[in-house]
Amino acid sequence: MSFSYIQNFQMNIYRLLADDVEIKQKIDKIYLSAVQDAKYPFLLINIVKVENKTLFSRGIYEVDFEISVFARDKSQLILIKLADLIIIRLDIKFFITENYIIAGLKAAQIDFQKSQDLVTTKLLIPYKALIKDVVIF
């Protein structure tokens, strides 16, 4: 399995979230890397770690990634609504891939973090995914 699949995996996540009508109504943009002057609220999809767990020539990778939602909403209501939408949308049954299988996908928790300016709130949803290559018999 090529590590280039990780980029495809990140783009699949991007497309799933960007194509959702409810999410599009609540955010300005979705980013794959940090942006300095982004308009709030926005999402950031960040690949954190990729661990090779290949066994007996079957490519298996564990991928840690985060979806962060940044908002300037002191009530945190928009963040909670977006967290619900993201978790529902990133259900494993929505993933369509050609050469690889998403064997598992789980959001472990959600964390709220206030920025130093006390105006911006970040909602962090850490995920773990298990990706396997397709076995052809």
VEXDREN-2710 file (C-alpha; in Angstrom, 1 decimal):
% VEXDREN-2710
k/r/px/py/pz
1/MET/0.0/0.0/0.0
2/SER/1.3/3.4/-0.9
3/PHE/1.4/6.3/1.6
4/SER/-0.1/8.4/-1.2
5/TYR/-3.4/6.8/-0.2
6/ILE/-3.4/8.9/2.9
7/GLN/-3.8/12.0/0.8
8/ASN/-6.7/10.3/-1.0
9/PHE/-8.2/9.4/2.4
10/GLN/-7.9/13.0/3.5
11/MET/-9.6/14.2/0.3
12/ASN/-12.4/11.6/0.8
13/ILE/-13.1/13.1/4.2
14/TYR/-13.0/16.6/2.7
15/ARG/-15.5/15.7/0.0
16/LEU/-17.8/14.0/2.5
17/LEU/-18.0/17.1/4.6
18/ALA/-17.9/19.6/1.8
19/ASP/-20.8/17.9/0.0
20/ASP/-23.0/17.9/3.1
21/VAL/-25.7/20.6/2.7
22/GLU/-26.2/21.2/6.4
23/ILE/-22.5/21.5/7.1
24/LYS/-22.0/23.9/4.1
25/GLN/-24.8/26.1/5.6
26/LYS/-23.0/26.4/8.9
27/ILE/-19.4/27.0/7.9
28/ASP/-17.4/29.3/5.6
29/LYS/-14.8/26.8/4.3
30/ILE/-13.0/23.5/5.0
31/TYR/-9.2/23.5/5.0
32/LEU/-6.5/20.8/4.8
33/SER/-3.8/23.0/6.4
34/ALA/-3.8/26.0/8.7
35/VAL/-4.9/29.3/7.3
36/GLN/-3.9/32.6/8.8
37/ASP/-6.9/34.9/8.1
38/ALA/-9.8/32.4/7.7
39/LYS/-13.4/33.5/8.0
40/TYR/-15.2/31.9/11.0
41/PRO/-16.6/29.3/11.4
42/PHE/-14.4/26.9/9.5
43/LEU/-13.2/23.3/9.6
44/LEU/-9.7/22.0/9.5
45/ILE/-8.9/18.3/8.5
46/ASN/-5.5/17.4/9.8
47/ILE/-3.6/14.0/9.4
48/VAL/-1.7/13.5/12.7
49/LYS/0.0/10.1/12.4
50/VAL/0.2/7.1/10.1
51/GLU/1.4/3.9/11.6
52/ASN/2.3/0.9/9.4
53/LYS/0.7/-2.3/10.8
54/THR/1.3/-4.5/7.7
55/LEU/1.0/-8.2/8.4
56/PHE/1.9/-11.1/6.1
57/SER/2.1/-8.8/3.0
58/ARG/-1.4/-7.3/3.7
59/GLY/-1.1/-3.5/3.9
60/ILE/-2.7/-2.3/7.1
61/TYR/-2.3/1.3/8.3
62/GLU/-3.6/3.0/11.4
63/VAL/-4.3/6.7/10.7
64/ASP/-4.9/9.3/13.4
65/PHE/-6.5/12.4/12.2
66/GLU/-8.3/15.4/13.7
67/ILE/-11.2/17.5/12.6
68/SER/-11.2/20.9/14.2
69/VAL/-14.0/23.4/14.1
70/PHE/-13.1/27.0/14.8
71/ALA/-15.8/29.5/15.7
72/ARG/-16.4/32.8/17.4
73/ASP/-19.5/31.8/19.2
74/LYS/-19.4/32.1/22.9
75/SER/-22.4/29.8/23.4
76/GLN/-20.6/27.0/21.6
77/LEU/-24.0/26.0/20.1
78/ILE/-22.7/26.1/16.5
79/LEU/-19.7/23.9/17.5
80/ILE/-22.0/21.3/19.1
81/LYS/-24.3/21.2/16.1
82/LEU/-21.3/20.9/13.7
83/ALA/-19.8/18.1/15.9
84/ASP/-23.1/16.1/15.6
85/LEU/-23.2/16.6/11.8
86/ILE/-19.5/15.6/11.4
87/ILE/-19.8/12.5/13.5
88/ILE/-22.9/11.4/11.7
89/ARG/-21.4/12.1/8.3
90/LEU/-18.1/10.4/9.0
91/ASP/-19.8/7.0/9.4
92/ILE/-17.8/4.2/7.8
93/LYS/-20.6/3.3/5.4
94/PHE/-20.2/6.6/3.6
95/PHE/-16.7/5.8/2.5
96/ILE/-16.2/4.7/-1.1
97/THR/-12.8/3.6/-2.1
98/GLU/-11.3/1.8/-5.1
99/ASN/-8.2/0.0/-3.8
100/TYR/-8.5/0.1/-0.1
101/ILE/-11.0/-0.7/2.7
102/ILE/-11.8/1.5/5.6
103/ALA/-12.0/-1.3/8.2
104/GLY/-12.7/1.0/11.2
105/LEU/-13.3/4.7/11.9
106/LYS/-13.9/6.1/15.4
107/ALA/-14.2/9.4/17.0
108/ALA/-12.8/9.0/20.5
109/GLN/-14.0/12.2/22.2
110/ILE/-14.5/15.9/21.6
111/ASP/-12.5/18.7/23.3
112/PHE/-13.3/22.4/23.6
113/GLN/-10.3/24.8/23.7
114/LYS/-10.5/28.6/24.2
115/SER/-7.9/30.6/22.4
116/GLN/-5.7/33.1/24.2
117/ASP/-7.9/36.0/23.0
118/LEU/-10.9/34.3/24.7
119/VAL/-13.0/35.0/21.6
120/THR/-12.2/32.0/19.4
121/THR/-13.3/28.5/20.4
122/LYS/-11.9/25.4/18.9
123/LEU/-13.7/22.1/18.9
124/LEU/-11.3/19.2/18.4
125/ILE/-12.6/15.7/17.3
126/PRO/-9.7/13.2/17.2
127/TYR/-10.3/10.1/15.0
128/LYS/-8.6/6.8/14.5
129/ALA/-9.0/4.9/11.2
130/LEU/-7.9/1.4/10.2
131/ILE/-7.2/1.2/6.5
132/LYS/-6.5/-2.1/4.7
133/ASP/-5.6/-2.9/1.1
134/VAL/-8.0/-5.0/-0.9
135/VAL/-7.1/-8.7/-1.1
136/ILE/-7.6/-10.1/-4.6
137/PHE/-8.0/-13.9/-4.8
END
